[in-house]
Amino acid sequence: MSLGRGRKIVLLGMMSKHPVAGVIWQTVHYLVGFRRLGFDVYYVEAGAFQPSWLLVGRGEDGDRSAKAAAFIDGIMQRFDLGDRWAFHALHADGRCYGLSEVQLKQLYRSAALLINLHGATVPLPEHTATGRLVYLETDPVTPQIELYDDLQQTIDFLEQHCAFFTFGENYGNPGCKVPVSEHFDFRPTRQPVVLDFWQPHSDGAGSTFTTIGNWQNPGRDVTFQGEVYHWSKHHEFMKFLDLPDRTNQALELALSRCHEADKCMLESKGWQVRDALGFSTDLDAYRSYIARSRGEFTVAKDQNIRLRSGWFSDRSATYLAAGRPVVTQETGFSNILPIGQGLFAFSEMEEAEQAFESINSDYEHHCQAARALAREYFNYDVVLPQLLAYFGLPRFASSPRGRTIPEVEARPFPPGLVLAPTSRWPTTLPEETVRAVLTAPLTVRAGPLPRTSRRVTIVVVTLDNLVYTRLCLESVLAYTEAPDYEIVVVDNGSLDDTPAYLRSLAEANTHVRVILNDRNCGFAAATNQGLAAATGETLVLLNNDTIVLPGWLARLVRHLDDPAVGLIGPLSNRTGNEAEIEAPYRTYGELLAFAWRHAEGTAGERADVRTLAMFCAAMRRDVYERIGLLDERFGLGMFEDDDYAMRVRAAGYRVSCAEDVFVHHFGQASIGKLAADSKYGALFHANRRRFEKKWGVRWEPHRRRPNHRYQQLAERIREVVRAALPRGANVIVVSKGDDALLDLDDRRAWHFPQTEDGEYAGHHPADCTEAITQLEALRVKGGDYLLFPETALWWLEHYVDFRRHLERWYCEAVRREDTCVIFALRGGESYNGGADTNT
């Protein structure tokens, strides 16, 4: 079925009717998944159902529509989906919130697909008129039995859709007893998951297998061929009531709709029971509950079990994504999904016991297997392209000018490869990413290089960190079509497998040359070695912790056609200066789509900047010969780029940023390792003094370009501080040198960490001991609160003993993970110094 190549997808949902974390996460995975594949995705509620009492309070009426709209807006804002939503209050006055009614009807007409998620929206004439309304059921069985019974209401409802998808993945297979419709072709699908939303918890797994759900959910039983099939899961849990007595594994049920008598009965049998509503209306608390669990033990509905539908829980998919093994009741899903490693199916009590025994005998292995299974079977870039392919839609959406991003651009690594670090200082990638990169086949440049009048030499310095080097060099080989170029790699005495890899790469690609040093000569010295060996008329310095994108080199060097430009660099996600832009991607495929769309609208544009970070910088040979080598007095690194930019400007050239080139930069992959042994701060300050002495000026932190999202964060922080902290309080802010974060109205704010004169130190603490020491010095000086902006929450993961110090001695005053976390440094037990870390 081909529906053209439009870029818009509308998801019809019911988050305000069921504003619980499970339903919200299920919806968000679709929204974010489609967006990461390059589509313009919109969320619409037009189901004529009343918003839940959870939004307005039990027994309250209030303006339900306005509160539902505000709720939806909050979800969309959190996931950077902005104003791409509408709430059509058909249950009330028909008013449209978010998009106007005119905009909404235009959206329906222009969308490539309208997906009726859960099949919960009764189609409107404007939905049906598009011919692109898709039915996607998340609970099979009932519709199929109603079709078997020729229920006209169900037939009329389904006939308004153009395609039909079901979570019953065993539907139509031998052994599945769900009746097959002669008129509606139900195609299998499953819950997509955005894997990086479900990183394993930093504190590790708990000791308890858990699950979340309703205990009793009556009223939706079905009868098929004279037999009743139940909906409520409590019927199945009762069959395994004695399981806690038969295993040493702790088991907990987080339940809603559970009467006190049922709770007491479960607890008497050894089950731990807690109220699910205590956390299931909070996305973060729900996710944390799953991530902190040892795994999931759960049952399925009788309908899916006995009819062998193949249904698999969207919640169980998130347990797998969080690296938590799942033990769940067999529904026929084992015909589709592999079991026995990270995922176990059971029908009898003994099978559940054996599953616990197997998992606990090699827990780490099963955690890794669970996450790998989620990656292979549930990740959005696996599930959603299969759905899109049915309609002839591309894996990546069209660009604004109608040119489709070709799938070949996903080489040389899989599009689902997660690029978001798990920690920084040094930057660390997920284990799955490292494994995927290091086991990928070696990239060989296909075909001869184009012969052009101006050859380019790309100089790359390496020092260990093979995973980053492979991402960098193989992206260059994959995505550099023109002009004629060579790569000169200077290795600074790597002790890992980098030298062997470089030799193999050079053997396979004749335009790659390698210089191997027997020691670390420093970044400037190694770069100078590469420049001395260069044969190109244009010279590009490229860090080994970068990823380049299609067309990057041709667009970058084109700016050097202007003789006034002496040094040119790209935009990036992480540079710490004016070249840094907001880049909302987390995977390799999303990076490709983002860079493509960005380049489409900025062709030929550039802007002057004060300093050009040398993670990627290009210059003509005549400029290099006039300016000279990098100053090797800056040693291992830092400030040599500030220095070179000053020299270029002093010679009368412009230092510019190419607005039409984007290069991904991990940052702190090599230099960040110095933080682990306290060398970073000393090197930073020494090179800063060296720079200031050389130029006779005071070094200033790099400027940044305005960022709307960041400005909104700063304003939210001010609102939180105004509401929670007393006037006149002294607030210590993990600021990264941004004075805007210190604008807290009538509260005094201080940079953290800072120099003796109160200015930002210019770097992060070397270790937990240094962080604690500096914090306590500021507390003694009068600091009342410590504030972590959302952008600095990684501190609490990276500086583990620092976090434990805070949790031990101080109280958490505010926790809003989309805005900030604040600790109160007064009013509790006083810290009097002494050993408090293991770092």
C-alpha positions, 0 to 999 in steps of 0.5 A: 500500500502506497500513501505517498511520502508526506512528512506528518504523522498524527497520533490519536491517543487518550493520555488525558483519559488514562493519565498514568505513566504506563499509557503516557510512556506507551504514547511517548515512545510512538511520538518520539520514535516517529520524530527520531525517524525524521517525521513531523509528529503531532498528538491529538485527542478527539475521542469525545471521552471525559478527561480522568478525575486524576487530572482534576481530583476525585469529586471535583469537576472544574474545567476538565478540558482546560486541565486536560489540555494543560496536562497534554501540553506539559507532556509534549513540552517535556519531550521537546514536541512543543506545540504539536498537539491538540485537544478537541473537547468533543465531550463538552463544547467542542472547543479546540485547545493547542491547534485551532480547529482550522489548523487541526483539519488542515493537519488531517488533510496533509498528514501521511498517516493518522494512527488511531492508537489503541483503537480508542478514538471514534473516527470523525468524518475528517479522519475517514475522509483522508483515506489514511486512518490506521487502526492500531490495537494494543489489546487484541481478542475482543475486536476479532471475536466481535467480528466473528460474531458479525457485530455490526457496530465493530464492522462499521467502526473498523471500515473507516480505517485503511489498515489494521495492526495488532499486538496479537503477533501470533494472530493467524499462526498455527496454534492461535485460536483467535478467530481470523477475519475474512474482511479485515487484514490484521497485521502484527506489530509490537510496542516500540521503545526508545531505548535510551529512555530506559538506562539501567539505574546507576545504583544497580538492581534491587532484590525484588521482582515487581510488576505494575497493574490493576488487581481487578478490572471487571466488565470486559470478559468475552464469550467465544464458542460458548466459553467465557474468557476473562479480562481481569488479570487477578484470575491468573495471579490467583493460580500462582498465589503460593509462588512466594512460598516456593521460591527464595525470590522476593516478589512485589505487586504494585496494584491499583483497584485492590481492596484491603481484603485482597491486599491482606490475602496476598500479603498472607501468602508472602507477596509484597503489595504497594499502591501503584497510584503512589508513583504511577502518575509520575513518569520519572517515579514509574521509570525509576521503580522499573529500573530499581527492580530486579526484574519483572514477574507478571501474568497476562489476561486469560483471553490472550493466554488460552487463545494464544494471541501472542500479545506481549506487554508494553510495560514488560518491554520497558523492563527489558529496555532497562536491562531487567529480566522478565518472567511472564505468562506464555501467550504464544509470544515465544513463537516470535520472541526468543526466550531463555535469555533475559526473557522467560515464558511460563505456564506452570508454577515450576516453570516460573521457579526455574526461571528465577533460578536460572536468572539468579545463577547468572544475573548480569548475563540475563540483564545484558540479554534483556537489554539486547533483546529490547534493542533487537526486537523493540527499539523504535527503529526496528518496530516503526520502519516495519509499520511505515514500510507497509504504506511505502513510507521511507525509513527517514522522512522527506526533507522540507524540499521533498528529497528523501534521506537515503537509507544508505546514509545509515552506514557504517553503523546501525541507525539505532546506535545510541550516542548519548553518553552514560557519564562524562569526565571522561565521556563514557558510552553505553556498553552496547554502543561500544560493543557494536562499534568495535565488532563492526566490519572495517570500513573500506572507501568504495571507488576511486577518490575524485581528482580535484584541483584542491586536495584536502588533508584531514589531520586526526590525533588519537590517544586510546579511545578506539571506539571514538576513533572508529566512529570518527574515521569510518564516518569520514570514509563513509561520508566524504565524497568530495573533494579529493582528500587524504587522512593523516592520523597521528597516534600519541602512544596508544596502549589499547588496540588503536595502533593495530586498527590504524594499520589495518585501516591504512592497508585497506584505504590507501589515502589513510596514512598513519604516524605512530608515536611511542609516547604522548607528545601532547595535542599541539605537537601531534597536530603539528606532526600531521600538518608537516606531513600534509600534502593538501592545499586545504588543511582540516584538524579533526578530533577523534571524538567526532562523527562527520555527516554526508557532504560535510567536507565539501560544504566546509571548505567552500567557505574558504573560497572567501579569502577573508576567511582564515579559519572555519569550523562547523556547528556542533552539539558540544563545543562550549562556544557560539558554535554550539546549537541545540541538537535533540538527537540521541542515536546515530540515525537521529543524528543523520536525520537532524544534520540533513534537515539542518543543512537543507535550510542553511546552505552557504551561511556562516557567522564570525565567532571569537574562538573556534574550538579545534575539534574541527577546523579548516584553513587554506595552506597559505593561512597556515604558512603565514600563521604557523604551527600550533603553540606546543607550550600548551602541552597535553591540550587546552587553550591552543585553540584560543591561542590560534584563533587570536593569531588568525584574527591578529593577522587580519583574517576572519574566524567563522562558523559554517552554519550549513555544516554540523559535526557531532562532538562527544567532548571530554573523551580524552582530556576528560580522563585527566579529571580522574586523577586530578590533573585536569584542573592543574592543566587548565589553570597552568594553560590559562595563565600561559595564555594570559601572559602571552596575550596580555589579556584576561581570559574570558569563558567562551560566549554561547549563542542564545538557546530558547530551550535553555532560556526557558530552563533558566526561567523555570529555575527562577520560578522554582527558587522564588517559590521554594527558597527564602529571600536573601538566601545564598545559593550555590549553583553548578553553573558551568560559568553561566551568569544567567543561572545566577540571576535568582532575584533576591537570592545571592547566587555563587558559581560552583566550582569557583576560584578564590575571587568567586569566578567560575573555576573553568572546569569541573572538580577532579574527583568527589573529594575535591567537590566535597571540599569546595562545597563545604568551604562555600557552606562555611562561607555562608552557602545555604543551598546547592542547586543543580540545573537539569543540565548538570544532573549528570553530576549526581551520577558521575560524582557518586560519593559526592551524591552520597555525601549530600544525601547523608548530611543534607536534605533535598529541598526541591526535586524537579528533574526537568528543571533542577534539584536543590539541597538545603545545606542548613537545618539538619545534622552538620558535617564537620569534615573527615573522610566521606568518600572512596574516590 
